[in-house]
Amino acid sequence: MADAARSGPRLRADARRNTEQIRSAAIGAFRGQGLTVPLEQVAEAAGVSKATIFNRFGGRIGLIEAVIEEIVAGELFALVDHARAIDDVGERITYYLTALRDLQYRQPAFNDVLLQTYPHSEQLMEICRVGTVANEEFVAAARASGALRPEFTAGDLHALVLDNALALKHGERPPRDDYDRRTKYLLVGIQGRPSFR
C-alpha cells in the first residue's frame, strides 16, 4: 500500500512532464513546418511514444487545439485589434494586409488554418471566422473611404490570402525581400489612390 501511495504522485508528475514536453515539441514543429507535421516527429522530439500523444491529447486535433493560441490565434487576434485601433482607414488596410502576409510567411501553421486543413476543429474554424469578419470590416471601410478600388471586395481579399497560403504551403518559398516587394505590388494594385512605398 505504501509503495502504491508513493507511486501516485510520481506518476502524476511524469504525466505532467510528458504533457509539457509534448506541448513544447508540438509548438516547435507546428511553427516550423505547419500543422500537418507527422505526429511521430512530435513524439520523437518530446521523448515519448505516439501513443502518449493520443493518451494526453486525444490525437492531432486535440494537440493542435492545445497549442494553437500560442502559435497563431493570439498573434492574429492582436493583429486585428491593432488594425482596428488605427484611425486612418488607408493606413489601417495597409497595416492589416502587410501584417497578415507577414504572419503567413512566418507561421506555416497559419496557412493550414486558412486552408481549413482540419475543418473538424471548432477552434480552428473560429479563427477563420474572426479572420473573415475582419476582412469584411476592413475592406468595407476602406472602399467607403476611397482607400481601395470600389470593385475590390472582401471575397477578392479572401481569394488572395488563400492563393498566398497555397503558394507558401506547396510552392517554393521565396526570399523574404522578394516576398515583401510583392506585398507592395499587391497593395498598389488594390489601392484607390496608389502610392508605392
Sequence and secondary structure as in RCSB ss.txt:
>XXXX:A:sequence
MADAARSGPRLRADARRNTEQIRSAAIGAFRGQGLTVPLEQVAEAAGVSKATIFNRFGGRIGLIEAVIEEIVAGE
LFALVDHARAIDDVGERITYYLTALRDLQYRQPAFNDVLLQTYPHSEQLMEICRVGTVANEEFVAAARASGALRP
EFTAGDLHALVLDNALALKHGERPPRDDYDRRTKYLLVGIQGRPSFR
>XXXX:A:secstr
 HHHHHHHHHHHHHHHHHHHHHHHHHHHHHHHH TTS HHHHHHHHTS HHHHHHHHSSHHHHHHHHHIIIIIHH
HHHHHHHHHT  SHHHHHHHHHHHHHHHHHH HHHHHHHTTS TT HHHHHHHHHHHHHHHHHHHHHHHHTSB T
T  HHHHHHHHHHHHHHHHHS    HHHHHHHHHHHHHHHBSS    
